[in-house]
Structure formats: C-alpha cells, structure tokens
Amino acid sequence: MDTIKIKRKIESTHLEIAELENWLGKEVDIIIREERSDSGPSDGSAAGLLSEFSDPDLIKDEKMGWEKAIKEKYGNR
C-alpha cells in the first residue's frame, strides 16, 4: 500500500493535486487533518502531549491501577 503526504493551505473547496495521478481509477481513503500550530514543548520533551486525552474521572483510579489490573486478571487466589 502506497502513501503520500501533501501539505497545503486550503484556499478553495476545489483542489487540484497532481500527485494523485498514479491513483486514478483506484479506491483510496482521503483524510484531511488540520495542522496544529502548537506542536508541543519546544525543548524537545514529550511533556503534556497527551493531555487532551486525559479523563479527570479516571485520574483518581490511577493510584490503584496495578492492584486493580492484577485482581481482574487473577481474581482472589
């Protein structure tokens, strides 16, 4: 499966993409994703990159996460 990545500023609802010539007549998936201007910490660390996926309701369960996982897997032996 071939993949291409094209970065463009969208200025119209009609796009001409010459790079798609090899895919004419084929079934493809087209995904458009807005580029983020805040690419995370500039110091190279990964701190905070996953904060948008956090669930405050689950944070309280993190302290007992390992114990809970072992009990679910092995039960009370």
Phi, psi and omega per residue, in radians:
M1 nan 2.177 3.125
D2 -1.593 2.603 3.136
T3 -2.389 2.471 3.000
I4 -2.259 2.686 3.087
K5 -2.218 2.184 -3.115
I6 -2.156 2.188 3.108
K7 -1.839 2.143 3.132
R8 -2.549 2.711 2.974
K9 -1.583 2.175 -3.113
I10 -1.403 2.066 3.131
E11 -2.094 0.012 -3.124
S12 -2.748 2.783 3.075
T13 -1.417 -0.130 3.113
H14 -1.878 2.069 -3.097
L15 -1.959 2.399 2.988
E16 -1.979 2.033 -3.084
I17 -2.166 1.759 -3.091
A18 -1.109 -0.486 -3.111
E19 -1.136 -0.250 -3.110
L20 -1.510 0.052 -3.079
E21 -0.999 -0.646 -3.140
N22 -1.200 -0.276 -3.090
W23 -1.778 0.078 3.131
L24 -0.998 2.284 3.127
G25 1.464 0.014 -3.121
K26 -1.893 2.704 3.041
E27 -1.394 2.244 -3.125
V28 -2.388 2.806 2.966
D29 -1.786 2.323 3.083
I30 -2.062 2.119 -3.122
I31 -2.098 2.237 3.082
I32 -2.022 2.154 -3.095
R33 -2.257 2.306 3.130
E34 -1.221 2.319 3.124
E35 -1.321 2.346 3.136
R36 -1.441 2.393 3.086
S37 -1.471 -0.439 3.095
D38 -1.707 1.595 -3.052
S39 -1.443 0.273 3.096
G40 1.758 -2.949 -3.104
P41 -1.081 2.409 -3.123
S42 -1.458 -0.093 -3.126
D43 -1.510 0.083 3.087
G44 1.553 -0.053 -3.137
S45 -1.468 2.844 3.130
A46 -1.700 0.158 -3.075
A47 -1.030 2.169 3.043
G48 1.478 -0.021 -3.088
L49 -1.130 -0.497 -3.107
L50 -1.774 0.174 -3.065
S51 -1.068 -0.496 3.132
E52 -1.174 -0.303 -3.127
F53 -1.703 0.021 -3.085
S54 -1.238 2.593 3.111
D55 -2.157 1.827 -3.084
P56 -0.968 -0.488 -3.136
D57 -1.224 -0.398 -3.109
L58 -1.660 -0.239 -3.085
I59 -1.054 -0.664 -3.126
K60 -1.130 -0.417 -3.138
D61 -1.471 -0.167 -3.069
E62 -1.125 -0.594 -3.106
K63 -1.084 -0.578 -3.106
M64 -1.824 0.258 -3.047
G65 -1.024 -0.840 -3.116
W66 -1.117 -0.815 -3.141
E67 -1.066 -0.741 3.134
K68 -1.120 -0.720 3.141
A69 -1.128 -0.717 3.137
I70 -1.160 -0.729 3.130
K71 -1.130 -0.673 3.126
E72 -1.170 -0.641 -3.092
K73 -1.366 -0.781 -3.011
Y74 -1.855 -0.205 -3.137
G75 1.193 -2.788 3.139
N76 -1.708 1.543 3.128
R77 -1.681 nan nan
